[in-house]
Structure formats: C-alpha cells, structure tokens
Amino acid sequence: MAQALRPNTVGGLFATDGKPHPLQDTLLAVTLVLGITSFLTAVIDDDLHLLSSWTGLVGILTGAYGQWISVTTRERFGLILGLGASGVGFFLGMAHGGLFGGVF
C-alpha cells in the first residue's frame, strides 16, 4: 500500500519534518512568553501599561520574524497564538497610557 502511514518517531514537538529548528523554536517560545506577559499585565492592572505595551511590541516583532522564517505548521500555530496575545496586550497597553507613560 503506497499510502501507508508511519508514526513520527523522529523530531521534536515542533519539528514535524524530522529536522531540528532551534532558532524557530526559540522565537516561538519567546513570542509565547512575551504574548502571555503582555496580555496578562494589560488585563490585570491599568497601571502596568508600560510593561504590557513594550512586551506586546517586542512580541509582535519577534512573532512576525518567526512567521517569516518558520518551517512547520506547528511553529506557525504557536506563533499565531503568541502574536494574538501580544497584539491584544499591546493595544490595551496603548489605550491605558502607551509606551512612554505620558512623557511624550
């Protein structure tokens, strides 16, 4: 049978092609951490707008670069989750005071 399925025994959690992708996995982890941090600090307290807006902005930039160089679908899926959380945290942080806290 030509279409016989074989179990994926090689590779990591995010490398579905069986090859290691250390840079892409690092960008994925950084984007997720920044996105979660940005989202939670924006939702928990309005006074944390500096933290939420800056982590959101950096999360958006790292997630965009990660999308550009990503190889597998699993990496892209995690990056989209991190980008969404970073975007929401960034925009809520901007609405609560912005990147510079009213200095400019």
Backbone hydrogen bonds in HBPLUS format (Angstrom, degrees):
<---DONOR---> <-ACCEPTOR-->    atom                        ^
c    i                          cat <-CA-CA->   ^        H-A-AA   ^      H-
h    n   atom  resd res      DA  || num        DHA   H-A  angle D-A-AA Bond
n    s   type  num  typ     dist DA aas  dist angle  dist       angle   num
A0025-ASP N   A0021-HIS O   2.96 MM   4  6.06 158.9  2.01 153.7 160.2     1
A0026-THR N   A0022-PRO O   2.96 MM   4  6.05 150.3  2.05 141.3 149.2     2
A0027-LEU N   A0023-LEU O   2.96 MM   4  6.21 162.8  1.99 150.6 155.0     3
A0028-LEU N   A0024-GLN O   2.94 MM   4  6.10 149.1  2.04 141.5 150.4     4
A0029-ALA N   A0025-ASP O   2.99 MM   4  6.23 161.2  2.03 146.1 150.1     5
A0030-VAL N   A0026-THR O   2.91 MM   4  6.11 165.8  1.93 155.0 159.1     6
A0031-THR N   A0027-LEU O   2.91 MM   4  5.94 161.2  1.95 144.5 150.1     7
A0032-LEU N   A0028-LEU O   2.98 MM   4  6.16 159.7  2.02 149.0 154.5     8
A0033-VAL N   A0029-ALA O   2.97 MM   4  6.16 164.2  2.00 150.8 155.1     9
A0034-LEU N   A0030-VAL O   2.91 MM   4  6.04 167.3  1.93 152.4 156.4    10
A0035-GLY N   A0031-THR O   2.85 MM   4  5.88 154.2  1.91 143.6 151.5    11
A0036-ILE N   A0032-LEU O   2.92 MM   4  6.05 164.3  1.95 150.4 154.1    12
A0037-THR N   A0033-VAL O   2.95 MM   4  6.06 162.6  1.98 147.5 153.1    13
A0038-SER N   A0034-LEU O   2.86 MM   4  5.93 162.4  1.89 146.8 152.1    14
A0039-PHE N   A0035-GLY O   2.91 MM   4  6.00 165.4  1.93 148.3 152.8    15
A0040-LEU N   A0036-ILE O   2.93 MM   4  5.98 169.5  1.94 150.5 154.0    16
A0041-THR N   A0037-THR O   2.99 MM   4  6.02 164.2  2.02 148.4 153.3    17
A0042-ALA N   A0038-SER O   3.07 MM   4  6.09 143.5  2.21 139.5 149.0    18
A0043-VAL N   A0039-PHE O   3.04 MM   4  6.22 148.4  2.14 146.8 155.0    19
A0044-ILE N   A0040-LEU O   2.90 MM   4  5.88 160.8  1.94 151.4 156.6    20
A0048-LEU N   A0045-ASP O   3.39 MM   3  5.75 164.9  2.41 107.8 112.1    21
A0052-SER N   A0048-LEU O   3.01 MM   4  6.26 170.6  2.02 159.0 162.0    22
A0053-SER N   A0049-HIS O   2.92 MM   4  5.77 159.1  1.96 139.5 145.6    23
A0054-TRP N   A0050-LEU O   3.08 MM   4  6.10 165.3  2.11 145.5 150.1    24
A0055-THR N   A0051-LEU O   2.97 MM   4  5.96 165.5  1.99 149.6 154.5    25
A0056-GLY N   A0052-SER O   2.98 MM   4  5.81 146.1  2.10 132.3 142.3    26
A0057-LEU N   A0053-SER O   2.95 MM   4  6.10 154.4  2.02 142.1 148.6    27
A0058-VAL N   A0054-TRP O   3.00 MM   4  6.21 170.0  2.01 154.6 156.7    28
A0059-GLY N   A0055-THR O   2.84 MM   4  5.85 150.2  1.93 139.4 148.6    29
A0060-ILE N   A0056-GLY O   2.89 MM   4  6.08 148.3  1.99 144.6 152.4    30
A0061-LEU N   A0057-LEU O   3.06 MM   4  6.34 159.8  2.10 148.0 153.1    31
A0062-THR N   A0058-VAL O   2.91 MM   4  6.12 167.4  1.93 153.2 156.5    32
A0063-GLY N   A0059-GLY O   2.90 MM   4  5.83 153.2  1.97 138.7 147.1    33
A0064-ALA N   A0060-ILE O   2.90 MM   4  6.01 151.4  1.99 143.7 151.2    34
A0065-TYR N   A0061-LEU O   3.08 MM   4  6.30 161.2  2.12 146.9 151.6    35
A0066-GLY N   A0062-THR O   2.86 MM   4  6.00 152.6  1.93 142.4 151.0    36
A0067-GLN N   A0063-GLY O   2.88 MM   4  6.08 147.7  1.99 143.0 151.0    37
A0068-TRP N   A0064-ALA O   3.07 MM   4  6.27 148.0  2.17 140.2 148.8    38
A0069-ILE N   A0065-TYR O   3.13 MM   4  6.45 147.7  2.24 148.2 155.1    39
A0070-SER N   A0066-GLY O   2.87 MM   4  5.63 112.8  2.33 139.0 154.0    40
A0076-ARG N   A0072-THR O   3.25 MM   4  6.57 160.2  2.29 144.2 149.5    41
A0077-PHE N   A0073-THR O   2.90 MM   4  6.12 152.4  1.98 151.0 158.6    42
A0078-GLY N   A0074-ARG O   3.20 MM   4  6.42 167.6  2.22 149.8 151.3    43
A0079-LEU N   A0075-GLU O   2.95 MM   4  6.13 154.5  2.01 148.5 156.6    44
A0080-ILE N   A0076-ARG O   2.93 MM   4  6.09 150.1  2.03 145.4 152.4    45
A0081-LEU N   A0077-PHE O   3.19 MM   4  6.52 154.2  2.26 145.9 152.5    46
A0082-GLY N   A0078-GLY O   3.03 MM   4  6.30 162.0  2.06 149.0 153.6    47
A0083-LEU N   A0079-LEU O   2.78 MM   4  5.94 154.1  1.85 147.4 155.3    48
A0084-GLY N   A0080-ILE O   2.92 MM   4  6.04 156.6  1.98 145.5 151.3    49
A0085-ALA N   A0081-LEU O   3.09 MM   4  6.32 165.1  2.11 149.9 153.4    50
A0086-SER N   A0082-GLY O   2.89 MM   4  5.99 155.5  1.95 144.1 151.7    51
A0087-GLY N   A0083-LEU O   2.84 MM   4  5.94 155.2  1.90 145.4 152.3    52
A0088-VAL N   A0084-GLY O   3.01 MM   4  6.22 164.3  2.04 151.2 154.7    53
A0089-GLY N   A0085-ALA O   2.98 MM   4  6.07 166.5  2.00 147.3 151.7    54
A0090-PHE N   A0086-SER O   2.79 MM   4  5.86 153.5  1.86 144.7 152.9    55
A0091-PHE N   A0087-GLY O   2.96 MM   4  6.12 169.3  1.97 150.9 153.3    56
A0092-LEU N   A0088-VAL O   2.95 MM   4  6.09 159.3  1.99 150.9 157.0    57
A0093-GLY N   A0089-GLY O   2.89 MM   4  5.94 153.7  1.96 141.6 149.5    58
A0094-MET N   A0090-PHE O   2.87 MM   4  6.13 149.4  1.96 147.6 156.3    59
A0095-ALA N   A0091-PHE O   2.98 MM   4  6.14 148.5  2.08 139.1 147.6    60
A0096-HIS N   A0092-LEU O   2.99 MM   4  6.20 137.0  2.18 141.4 152.5    61
A0098-GLY N   A0093-GLY O   2.97 MM   5  5.73 161.7  2.00 141.7 139.9    62
A0103-VAL N   A0100-PHE O   3.34 MM   3  5.63 157.6  2.40 108.5 114.9    63
